[in-house]
Amino acid sequence: MTRDVDPHLGPGPDDDQDEPDPQGRLQPTSYAVVTAWALGGLVLGWLWKRIAESVNGTAPVVSWAQPAALWLVAAVLLMTWWQTYRAVQVRRERLEPHRAVNRLVLARAGALVGALVAGGYAGYAVAWIGDPAELAGQRILRSVVAVLAGVGMVVGALLLERACRVRSDRDQR
């Protein structure tokens, strides 16, 4: 059976059946990318105090809820890493493809957002150093706790990303 194909329309849905599946590889998130996001956050956090003071007349207060939420995300990432690590590395189970992709996306997002948040709170804390305001010490302390939570997010995310690696056939022997 021969089909007439209009060359201007391109291939149809059945035209690619002879092509092999793509064999691309994803590289782990590089430390340079994570560092760049953290440096971007550092600059934004430092600028945030100055911009907020010029627009509102006062800088935002860092409540304990902000670092607590970040610690919760870090804990979720670390628990997901531990479950994935145990399943893949210890029990030698294969992750279903959609679960592996979901965890990989979570890991990538967690690493980049964690770096941005950690850098942002670090920049905000640095902006308060030497400021005579009465809440400066409180803002620095809470920002440092948020920075540590952001670093925890990055660590958990990078561990999760590496736990999602698919072993090649040679590694399984």
Contacts in CASP RR format, 6 or more apart in sequence:
PFRMAT RR
TARGET T0000
AUTHOR 0000-0000-0000
METHOD contacts of the structure
MODEL  1
MTRDVDPHLGPGPDDDQDEPDPQGRLQPTSYAVVTAWALGGLVLGWLWKR
IAESVNGTAPVVSWAQPAALWLVAAVLLMTWWQTYRAVQVRRERLEPHRA
VNRLVLARAGALVGALVAGGYAGYAVAWIGDPAELAGQRILRSVVAVLAG
VGMVVGALLLERACRVRSDRDQR
5 11 0 8 1.000
5 12 0 8 1.000
5 15 0 8 1.000
26 104 0 8 1.000
28 158 0 8 1.000
28 161 0 8 1.000
28 162 0 8 1.000
29 107 0 8 1.000
29 108 0 8 1.000
29 111 0 8 1.000
29 112 0 8 1.000
29 157 0 8 1.000
29 158 0 8 1.000
29 161 0 8 1.000
33 112 0 8 1.000
34 111 0 8 1.000
34 112 0 8 1.000
34 115 0 8 1.000
34 154 0 8 1.000
34 158 0 8 1.000
35 115 0 8 1.000
37 112 0 8 1.000
37 114 0 8 1.000
37 115 0 8 1.000
37 116 0 8 1.000
38 115 0 8 1.000
38 116 0 8 1.000
38 118 0 8 1.000
38 119 0 8 1.000
38 122 0 8 1.000
39 119 0 8 1.000
40 116 0 8 1.000
40 119 0 8 1.000
40 120 0 8 1.000
41 115 0 8 1.000
41 116 0 8 1.000
41 117 0 8 1.000
41 119 0 8 1.000
41 120 0 8 1.000
41 122 0 8 1.000
41 123 0 8 1.000
42 119 0 8 1.000
42 120 0 8 1.000
42 122 0 8 1.000
42 123 0 8 1.000
42 126 0 8 1.000
43 123 0 8 1.000
44 116 0 8 1.000
44 120 0 8 1.000
44 123 0 8 1.000
45 119 0 8 1.000
45 120 0 8 1.000
45 121 0 8 1.000
45 122 0 8 1.000
45 123 0 8 1.000
45 124 0 8 1.000
45 127 0 8 1.000
46 120 0 8 1.000
46 123 0 8 1.000
46 124 0 8 1.000
46 126 0 8 1.000
46 127 0 8 1.000
48 59 0 8 1.000
48 60 0 8 1.000
48 120 0 8 1.000
48 123 0 8 1.000
48 124 0 8 1.000
48 127 0 8 1.000
49 59 0 8 1.000
49 124 0 8 1.000
49 127 0 8 1.000
49 128 0 8 1.000
50 127 0 8 1.000
52 58 0 8 1.000
52 59 0 8 1.000
52 60 0 8 1.000
53 59 0 8 1.000
59 139 0 8 1.000
61 135 0 8 1.000
61 138 0 8 1.000
61 139 0 8 1.000
62 121 0 8 1.000
62 124 0 8 1.000
62 138 0 8 1.000
62 139 0 8 1.000
62 142 0 8 1.000
62 143 0 8 1.000
62 146 0 8 1.000
63 142 0 8 1.000
64 142 0 8 1.000
66 142 0 8 1.000
66 146 0 8 1.000
67 142 0 8 1.000
67 145 0 8 1.000
67 146 0 8 1.000
67 148 0 8 1.000
67 149 0 8 1.000
70 114 0 8 1.000
70 117 0 8 1.000
70 146 0 8 1.000
70 149 0 8 1.000
70 150 0 8 1.000
70 153 0 8 1.000
71 149 0 8 1.000
73 110 0 8 1.000
73 149 0 8 1.000
73 153 0 8 1.000
74 149 0 8 1.000
74 150 0 8 1.000
74 152 0 8 1.000
74 153 0 8 1.000
74 155 0 8 1.000
74 156 0 8 1.000
77 106 0 8 1.000
77 107 0 8 1.000
77 110 0 8 1.000
77 152 0 8 1.000
77 153 0 8 1.000
77 156 0 8 1.000
77 157 0 8 1.000
77 160 0 8 1.000
78 152 0 8 1.000
78 155 0 8 1.000
78 156 0 8 1.000
78 159 0 8 1.000
80 103 0 8 1.000
80 106 0 8 1.000
80 160 0 8 1.000
81 107 0 8 1.000
81 156 0 8 1.000
81 159 0 8 1.000
81 160 0 8 1.000
81 163 0 8 1.000
84 95 0 8 1.000
84 103 0 8 1.000
84 160 0 8 1.000
84 163 0 8 1.000
84 164 0 8 1.000
85 159 0 8 1.000
85 163 0 8 1.000
87 93 0 8 1.000
87 95 0 8 1.000
88 94 0 8 1.000
88 95 0 8 1.000
88 163 0 8 1.000
88 164 0 8 1.000
89 163 0 8 1.000
95 103 0 8 1.000
95 164 0 8 1.000
95 166 0 8 1.000
100 164 0 8 1.000
100 166 0 8 1.000
103 160 0 8 1.000
103 163 0 8 1.000
103 164 0 8 1.000
104 161 0 8 1.000
104 164 0 8 1.000
106 157 0 8 1.000
106 160 0 8 1.000
107 156 0 8 1.000
107 157 0 8 1.000
107 158 0 8 1.000
107 160 0 8 1.000
107 161 0 8 1.000
107 164 0 8 1.000
108 157 0 8 1.000
108 161 0 8 1.000
109 157 0 8 1.000
110 153 0 8 1.000
110 154 0 8 1.000
110 157 0 8 1.000
111 153 0 8 1.000
111 154 0 8 1.000
111 157 0 8 1.000
111 158 0 8 1.000
111 161 0 8 1.000
113 153 0 8 1.000
114 150 0 8 1.000
114 151 0 8 1.000
114 152 0 8 1.000
114 153 0 8 1.000
114 154 0 8 1.000
114 157 0 8 1.000
115 150 0 8 1.000
115 154 0 8 1.000
117 146 0 8 1.000
117 149 0 8 1.000
117 150 0 8 1.000
117 153 0 8 1.000
118 146 0 8 1.000
118 147 0 8 1.000
118 149 0 8 1.000
118 150 0 8 1.000
118 151 0 8 1.000
118 153 0 8 1.000
118 154 0 8 1.000
119 147 0 8 1.000
121 143 0 8 1.000
121 144 0 8 1.000
121 146 0 8 1.000
121 147 0 8 1.000
121 150 0 8 1.000
122 143 0 8 1.000
122 147 0 8 1.000
123 143 0 8 1.000
124 139 0 8 1.000
124 143 0 8 1.000
125 139 0 8 1.000
125 140 0 8 1.000
125 143 0 8 1.000
125 144 0 8 1.000
125 147 0 8 1.000
128 136 0 8 1.000
128 137 0 8 1.000
128 139 0 8 1.000
128 140 0 8 1.000
128 143 0 8 1.000
129 140 0 8 1.000
130 136 0 8 1.000
END
